[in-house]
Amino acid sequence: MDYVAALVPPVVMAVAFVALIVTIVKSQGGENKSKEDAAVDAALARAEGARQEPEAHGA
């Protein structure tokens, strides 16, 4: 029975990891893809604007 106790934690972790990967893959795309892309684009634009702002004021 010791071998069962030794194998349970890795099996549970493997099942949890597979479930995580399946969830990540399923959440990619779909009806929320454009909203997620827009949020990322807005965040990148804010970061780019914040990075360029000190140069504009310093020149």
Secondary structure by P-SEA (a helix, b strand, c coil): caaaaaaaaaaaaaaaaaaaaaaaaaaccccaaaaaaaaaaaaaaaaaaaaaaaaaaac
